[in-house]
Amino acid sequence: MKKQLSTYGLIVAASMTVLIGCAKDDPNAPLAADVNEDAAQSIASDVGQDNGGALDQLADVAEIASPSGLSVASDALKGSSFNTVGVDTSYDESTGTWTLTLNRERGTQGGAYYASITRVYRYQFLNASGQPQKHWRVVTSGGIDTAASMTFAIVSGTGEHHTPNVSQKLTNIAGSWTVTGLNTPTVTINGTYTRSAVDTVTTRNAVRTFDHTITLSFNNIQGPRGNRVQWAQLATGSITGTYTAAITFTRGSLYGDKNISKDFTLTLGSGNGNIAIGGKAFVAMLFNGILK
């Protein structure tokens, strides 16, 4: 009798294992998600080039530091999902500073990828002596002088974008960078960047919002001057930052975290952003602003 009960117990245990295994392998079953993965997904969205993230502003800097500058023509030719763009500039002779207002739209609202972007930039070209000059390249009594560096600030901006898993509404943006190497094929960018937005993340049969702020420190970010197409692919350097968010689930529930503050690093190379956050590692596609 004892032997029969023991055999029956083994059969039940084996059946439970099979059932658990089947549920785990069911592609329609809700899967556990880690809050670090969601945070990394939001960071990728904040940084991606095509959706108006930080890499898009870096590419704008690279365009400004070129003979054609940032213009409708340059964006149309060099933005793979270009729709419309407007660029207005004004120059303040008293301060030697340019103000540029940008309106840009990429993709279609019903498509997998879409972005609507406005930005106000303020920048100043500096010669090798650190003195302001009006244009990236000017003619002087001594010949042609190409700016060696520039200061660049993101004054304000608005925008919204979506990717297959993230929909974002921008609420605030600011940045301050120093750019060197304007007289070489490669520019180097250092400085800080802050962005606040509300992300709606939809994955694993759950929907959650991240009302978040991200602060970034750019450490010797390098990329090709005047080459928007290859900026995300060729950019190198590292970014350190802090990501804070209030999380609300509107459908489903994957974890208990409601408020987070996490430090992270993002290393750029070969078109990827390697994100280290919460003791875990994720890889972002820098052009599309999504996780691999």
Protein Blocks (a to p, Z undefined) as FASTA:
>chain_A
ZZmmmmmmmmmmmmmmmmmmmmmmmmkbccdddfklmmmmmmmmmmomklopaklmmmmm
mmmmpfklpafklmmmmmmkbcbdcddddddfknopacddddddedjfklmbdcdddddd
ddddddfkopacfblbdcdfkbccddfbdcdddfbdcdddddfkbccddfbdcdddddeh
klbcbdcdeddddddddddddeehiacddddddddddehiacdehilklmmmmpgcdddd
ddddddddfedjfbfbfbdcdddddddeehiacddeehiacdddfklopaZZ
